[in-house]
Amino acid sequence: MSRPALNYVFVCALALLLATVIPATAQTSVEATDEVEQVPHPWVVPSPRSAETYFTNLKDGATLEAPFVARFGLSMRGLVPAGKTAGRAGHHHLLVNQALPLDFKKPLPFTEQYIHFGKGQMEMVVNLPPGTYDLRLLLADQGHIPYFVYSKPLKVTISKQNKNVTPASVQGPARVELLAPADRETVKTPFRVQFHASGYNVAHVGPKAAETGHFRLTVERSGRKPEVLSFTGGQTETWLNPPPGDYTMRLELVSNAASNSVMSAAKPAALTVAAR
């Protein structure tokens, strides 16, 4: 076979190979992206953060007395109980003095260093003896297999363990809170709105998990129809870009049962959105 003929065969073979490989690669790339259920509302904008878990009330290097409450936040994903599947939602895990797993294809163990929150909880009462600890959050799926969604390690020092303090007294009554923005705060757009539930479980509505709810945010302004945003994907935060003005924000936790009743409501918060 002549050299031109050989070159032609080589080019054809290469073209066939690329036609086979490139689509598969493109598909893999799409599947690897963060597919996020976003509330369909013109004020809701994509999060500027990557998918991550984080502590909403703890700071790196803090010195605390035990027991104390650790609160969990989640960006770009929703919560769903263990054993339930709903898109890319998952449930929290608290890692105590543990690095991230080396194999993200294996389920997380059930030990004192890997604490599971498989009901859709957003907080835990931590009651460790005095010492220094590394804490980290990690999101996992229905089978406790971790997603690549985790927090930075956070180091805390426990100076004292109060033996006579009960976890219930530290946690307080079951309630829903609007963590941010603060009441009467002035913000510029876009801004993050953070939700929290103490003593309640949060979940995607899809599986209709018993004893769970999802957040609903109502944003009111004088002379206008209220804007109602339902976070049925189990989301615990959102980013908003409303027009400048004065608003009142009302947060509720709505049951995922058929009754769709309100399980708890936070105190209304006033908010001023400043012009940019």
Secondary structure by P-SEA (a helix, b strand, c coil): ccaaaaaaaaaaaaaaaaaacaaaaaaaaaaacccccccccccccccccccbbbbccccccccccccbbbbbbbccbbbbccccccccbbbbbbbccccccccccccccccccccccccccccccccccbbbbbbbbbbbccccccccbbbcbbbbbbccccccccccccccccccccccccccccccccbbbbbbbccbbbbccccccccbbbbbbbbbcccccbbbbbcccccccbbbbcccccbbbbbbbbbccccccccccccbbbbbbbcc
